Amino acid sequence: MAEVKDYLEPAEEKMELAVAYLDETLARIRAGKANAKILEGIRVEYYGSAVPISNVANISVPDARTIAITPWEKPMFKEIEKAIINSELGITPENNGEIIRLTIPPLTEDRRKALVKQCKAEAETAKVSVRNARRDAIEGLKKAIKNGMPEDMSKNGEEKAQKLHDKYMKTIDDLFAAKEKEILTV
């Protein structure tokens, strides 16, 4: 006979993944401050394969508005610059022959609002995933009643699923609020 945890554990795992994905996605959204994570999605050609910039160069953040990239090999300068220019980052790299510098420009008010809107959409997508995980768990518990699970056990499982849902929704709201504050802080 199925246990309540057989339905709650996969649901919690899905909720955890939704929150982790949101956290990762929000970290890549540029908020007017230098953050090495904005380069994570950018890949460069390295001996025939596409690899992250961090695999071919040292990335540092010397101050709040600058990201410094020091390639380990001279031929990588052009590849890294090309990858950054072709990305959706919207920043032009500066190369002095030893270091590639990315100067993060201050965000305009319209751009800030657009970024908050983008973050809100990402948060809503994560919330939908959490709701779907809860729904799947509750549907599974209702079907388990037909297969012999006691009704009160199923109801307790539904309450636990709702508590998990509430916990992860709060986490999502907190992540969004923190990112919104970061973007809107001039």
GUDRENDO-907458 format. One record per residue (C-alpha): residue number from 0; residue in one letter; x, y, z. Coordinates in nm, 4 decimals. Layout:
N
{NUM; A; {X; Y; Z}}
...
END
This chain:
186
{0; M; {0.0000; 0.0000; 0.0000}}
{1; A; {0.1230; 0.3483; -0.0858}}
{2; E; {0.2421; 0.5821; 0.1881}}
{3; V; {0.1723; 0.9563; 0.2085}}
{4; K; {0.5460; 1.0272; 0.1732}}
{5; D; {0.5429; 0.8472; -0.1646}}
{6; Y; {0.3385; 1.1418; -0.2930}}
{7; L; {0.4914; 1.4224; -0.0882}}
{8; E; {0.8610; 1.3498; -0.1540}}
{9; P; {0.8408; 1.3836; -0.5351}}
{10; A; {0.6261; 1.6960; -0.4908}}
{11; E; {0.8797; 1.8532; -0.2556}}
{12; E; {1.1604; 1.7618; -0.4943}}
{13; K; {0.9794; 1.9368; -0.7821}}
{14; M; {0.9155; 2.2421; -0.5632}}
{15; E; {1.2822; 2.2508; -0.4596}}
{16; L; {1.3902; 2.2338; -0.8242}}
{17; A; {1.1527; 2.5185; -0.9161}}
{18; V; {1.3031; 2.7400; -0.6441}}
{19; A; {1.6605; 2.6453; -0.7421}}
{20; Y; {1.5867; 2.7237; -1.1075}}
{21; L; {1.4360; 3.0594; -1.0134}}
{22; D; {1.7371; 3.1446; -0.7977}}
{23; E; {1.9721; 3.0597; -1.0847}}
{24; T; {1.7661; 3.2554; -1.3384}}
{25; L; {1.7421; 3.5654; -1.1187}}
{26; A; {2.1181; 3.5576; -1.0590}}
{27; R; {2.1747; 3.5880; -1.4350}}
{28; I; {1.9563; 3.8969; -1.4667}}
{29; R; {2.1767; 4.2044; -1.4641}}
{30; A; {2.0832; 4.4493; -1.1892}}
{31; G; {2.3212; 4.7377; -1.2581}}
{32; K; {2.5917; 4.5899; -1.0352}}
{33; A; {2.8841; 4.3780; -1.1512}}
{34; N; {2.8160; 4.0093; -1.0923}}
{35; A; {3.0255; 3.7306; -1.2457}}
{36; K; {2.7138; 3.5099; -1.2706}}
{37; I; {2.5825; 3.7123; -1.5656}}
{38; L; {2.8574; 3.5485; -1.7762}}
{39; E; {2.7529; 3.1902; -1.6886}}
{40; G; {2.5245; 3.1456; -1.9868}}
{41; I; {2.7852; 3.2628; -2.2381}}
{42; R; {2.9883; 2.9949; -2.4170}}
{43; V; {3.3105; 3.0332; -2.6182}}
{44; E; {3.4665; 2.8111; -2.8863}}
{45; Y; {3.7623; 2.6281; -2.7362}}
{46; Y; {3.9344; 2.3638; -2.9493}}
{47; G; {3.6130; 2.2734; -3.1281}}
{48; S; {3.3711; 2.2687; -2.8351}}
{49; A; {3.1594; 2.5350; -2.6655}}
{50; V; {3.2652; 2.5891; -2.3034}}
{51; P; {3.1724; 2.8496; -2.0380}}
{52; I; {3.4009; 3.1538; -2.0154}}
{53; S; {3.5027; 3.0457; -1.6633}}
{54; N; {3.6677; 2.7348; -1.8167}}
{55; V; {3.9107; 2.9408; -2.0272}}
{56; A; {3.9652; 3.2533; -1.8174}}
{57; N; {3.9794; 3.3929; -1.4667}}
{58; I; {3.6761; 3.6108; -1.3895}}
{59; S; {3.6916; 3.8685; -1.1117}}
{60; V; {3.4866; 4.1651; -0.9919}}
{61; P; {3.7336; 4.4390; -0.8867}}
{62; D; {3.4586; 4.6942; -0.8100}}
{63; A; {3.0795; 4.7376; -0.8230}}
{64; R; {3.0732; 4.8410; -1.1896}}
{65; T; {3.3477; 4.6262; -1.3481}}
{66; I; {3.4018; 4.2625; -1.4378}}
{67; A; {3.7594; 4.1667; -1.5301}}
{68; I; {3.8248; 3.8617; -1.7482}}
{69; T; {4.1830; 3.7337; -1.7745}}
{70; P; {4.2096; 3.4620; -2.0438}}
{71; W; {4.4612; 3.1865; -1.9794}}
{72; E; {4.5659; 3.1780; -2.3465}}
{73; K; {4.6236; 3.4748; -2.5812}}
{74; P; {4.4100; 3.3360; -2.8699}}
{75; M; {4.1062; 3.3310; -2.6396}}
{76; F; {4.0832; 3.7148; -2.6274}}
{77; K; {3.9048; 3.7346; -2.9639}}
{78; E; {3.6816; 3.4338; -2.8882}}
{79; I; {3.5698; 3.5724; -2.5509}}
{80; E; {3.5071; 3.9203; -2.6918}}
{81; K; {3.3081; 3.7737; -2.9819}}
{82; A; {3.0975; 3.5609; -2.7467}}
{83; I; {3.0205; 3.8582; -2.5201}}
{84; I; {2.9289; 4.0835; -2.8126}}
{85; N; {2.7020; 3.8141; -2.9628}}
{86; S; {2.5317; 3.7445; -2.6283}}
{87; E; {2.2218; 3.9223; -2.4990}}
{88; L; {2.4290; 4.0955; -2.2309}}
{89; G; {2.4317; 4.4301; -2.4097}}
{90; I; {2.7810; 4.5247; -2.2892}}
{91; T; {3.0787; 4.6005; -2.5120}}
{92; P; {3.4043; 4.4510; -2.3832}}
{93; E; {3.7226; 4.6597; -2.3561}}
{94; N; {4.0511; 4.4792; -2.4252}}
{95; N; {4.3944; 4.6145; -2.3278}}
{96; G; {4.5872; 4.3046; -2.4393}}
{97; E; {4.6053; 4.1526; -2.0914}}
{98; I; {4.2557; 4.1865; -1.9460}}
{99; I; {3.9078; 4.2133; -2.0943}}
{100; R; {3.7009; 4.4610; -1.8932}}
{101; L; {3.3237; 4.4791; -1.8907}}
{102; T; {3.1960; 4.8080; -1.7529}}
{103; I; {2.8405; 4.7679; -1.6272}}
{104; P; {2.6451; 5.0817; -1.7201}}
{105; P; {2.3910; 5.2218; -1.4742}}
{106; L; {2.0373; 5.1140; -1.5596}}
{107; T; {1.7755; 5.3593; -1.6845}}
{108; E; {1.4402; 5.3780; -1.5067}}
{109; D; {1.2634; 5.2087; -1.8005}}
{110; R; {1.5213; 4.9285; -1.8061}}
{111; R; {1.4805; 4.8775; -1.4310}}
{112; K; {1.1041; 4.8432; -1.4719}}
{113; A; {1.1510; 4.5969; -1.7603}}
{114; L; {1.3926; 4.3880; -1.5517}}
{115; V; {1.1492; 4.3804; -1.2575}}
{116; K; {0.8770; 4.2687; -1.4978}}
{117; Q; {1.1064; 3.9932; -1.6305}}
{118; C; {1.1872; 3.8805; -1.2740}}
{119; K; {0.8170; 3.8779; -1.1857}}
{120; A; {0.7448; 3.6567; -1.4878}}
{121; E; {1.0211; 3.4151; -1.3823}}
{122; A; {0.8839; 3.4080; -1.0262}}
{123; E; {0.5344; 3.3371; -1.1593}}
{124; T; {0.6682; 3.0471; -1.3691}}
{125; A; {0.8282; 2.9004; -1.0558}}
{126; K; {0.5008; 2.9436; -0.8655}}
{127; V; {0.3141; 2.7570; -1.1383}}
{128; S; {0.5629; 2.4700; -1.1069}}
{129; V; {0.5102; 2.4590; -0.7293}}
{130; R; {0.1309; 2.4614; -0.7736}}
{131; N; {0.1537; 2.1800; -1.0272}}
{132; A; {0.3647; 1.9704; -0.7884}}
{133; R; {0.1058; 2.0243; -0.5132}}
{134; R; {-0.1788; 1.9353; -0.7491}}
{135; D; {-0.0030; 1.6151; -0.8591}}
{136; A; {0.0534; 1.5121; -0.4962}}
{137; I; {-0.3087; 1.5784; -0.3996}}
{138; E; {-0.4429; 1.3931; -0.7055}}
{139; G; {-0.2172; 1.0995; -0.6215}}
{140; L; {-0.3447; 1.0964; -0.2637}}
{141; K; {-0.7086; 1.1020; -0.3812}}
{142; K; {-0.6408; 0.8077; -0.6130}}
{143; A; {-0.4693; 0.6269; -0.3244}}
{144; I; {-0.8001; 0.6338; -0.1295}}
{145; K; {-0.9511; 0.4193; -0.4047}}
{146; N; {-0.6560; 0.1817; -0.3692}}
{147; G; {-0.7108; 0.1322; 0.0031}}
{148; M; {-0.5431; 0.4281; 0.1775}}
{149; P; {-0.7439; 0.5499; 0.4793}}
{150; E; {-0.9247; 0.8771; 0.4069}}
{151; D; {-0.7894; 1.0590; 0.7131}}
{152; M; {-0.4361; 0.9622; 0.6123}}
{153; S; {-0.4996; 1.1087; 0.2676}}
{154; K; {-0.6424; 1.4306; 0.4167}}
{155; N; {-0.3334; 1.4665; 0.6402}}
{156; G; {-0.1194; 1.4210; 0.3299}}
{157; E; {-0.3137; 1.6934; 0.1499}}
{158; E; {-0.2577; 1.9294; 0.4434}}
{159; K; {0.1146; 1.8528; 0.4383}}
{160; A; {0.1220; 1.9148; 0.0615}}
{161; Q; {-0.0458; 2.2519; 0.1214}}
{162; K; {0.2115; 2.3402; 0.3909}}
{163; L; {0.4965; 2.2504; 0.1536}}
{164; H; {0.3291; 2.4622; -0.1140}}
{165; D; {0.2990; 2.7603; 0.1229}}
{166; K; {0.6626; 2.7260; 0.2345}}
{167; Y; {0.7982; 2.7261; -0.1221}}
{168; M; {0.5660; 3.0077; -0.2318}}
{169; K; {0.7062; 3.2227; 0.0490}}
{170; T; {1.0605; 3.1339; -0.0594}}
{171; I; {0.9783; 3.2379; -0.4168}}
{172; D; {0.8244; 3.5659; -0.2972}}
{173; D; {1.1337; 3.6343; -0.0840}}
{174; L; {1.3712; 3.5657; -0.3764}}
{175; F; {1.1683; 3.7965; -0.6021}}
{176; A; {1.1490; 4.0725; -0.3401}}
{177; A; {1.5269; 4.0613; -0.2865}}
{178; K; {1.5963; 4.0783; -0.6614}}
{179; E; {1.3396; 4.3570; -0.7092}}
{180; K; {1.5075; 4.5578; -0.4319}}
{181; E; {1.8494; 4.4968; -0.5893}}
{182; I; {1.7275; 4.6156; -0.9307}}
{183; L; {1.5415; 4.9233; -0.8049}}
{184; T; {1.8250; 5.0390; -0.5747}}
{185; V; {2.0092; 5.3094; -0.7636}}
END
